[in-house]
Amino acid sequence: MTFVTETYRPKHTLRERFTDLLAAYRKRAAQNRLYRTTLAELEVLSERELDDLGISRLRIKEIARDAAFGA
């Protein structure tokens, strides 16, 4: 009679997975801060200042999102 015993070893330890999760959380938090900061800075600009930059007020959220999370 033959027996096969396989031992499952996860690719990452619990500590490594927790560290990765924490790093992902910190990255996302930094991206959200950048989005809110960029959005706030662009929203206070006047129409003339936005025109000088070549930005439509309708595109402010899109520009902030691209700046924070990538295009």
N, C-alpha and C positions, 0 to 999 in steps of 0.2 A: 504494500500500500504506500502511495506517495502523498506527501503533504507539501503544500506550497505556503510559505509564510511570507507575506509582504508587509513591510513596515512603511507606513505612510509618514513622510516627513514634509511638512509644509515648506514652501519656498522661502517664506519669511517667518521669523519668530513673531510672537505676539508683540514683543517690544518694538521690533522693526516696523510692524504694521501700524502700531500706535504712533510711532515717530513719523511715519509717512502721512498718516491722517492728520496729525498736528501740523506738519509742514504744509499740507494742502489747505488746511483751514487758515493758516497765517497768510498764505499766498492770496487766497480768495478775499480775506479781510483787507489786505493791502490794495488789491484791485478795486474793491468796493470804495475804499477811502479815496483812491485816485479818481474814480468815476464821480463821486459826490463833489470833490474839490474842483475838478475840471468843469463840471456842470454849473456849480455855483459861480465860478469865475466868469464863465461865458454868459451866464444869464444876467449879470449886472452890467454888461457892456451895452452901450447905446446902439441904436440902429446904424449911426454913422461909423462907429468903431467896428461894428460887425461888417459893414460894407467895405471898410478899408482892408479888413482881413479876408474879404471874399467869402464870408460865411452868412448863410441865411439863418434867421432865427429858427426856422423849422428844422434845421439840421443840427442844432446844438446837442440834442440827446444822442444822435448818431455819432457825432464827433467825439463826445465824451466817452461813449461806449467803446469806440475804436481805440481811443487813447488808453483806456484802462484794460480792455480785454483782448486787444489786437484786432486787426482788420479781418 
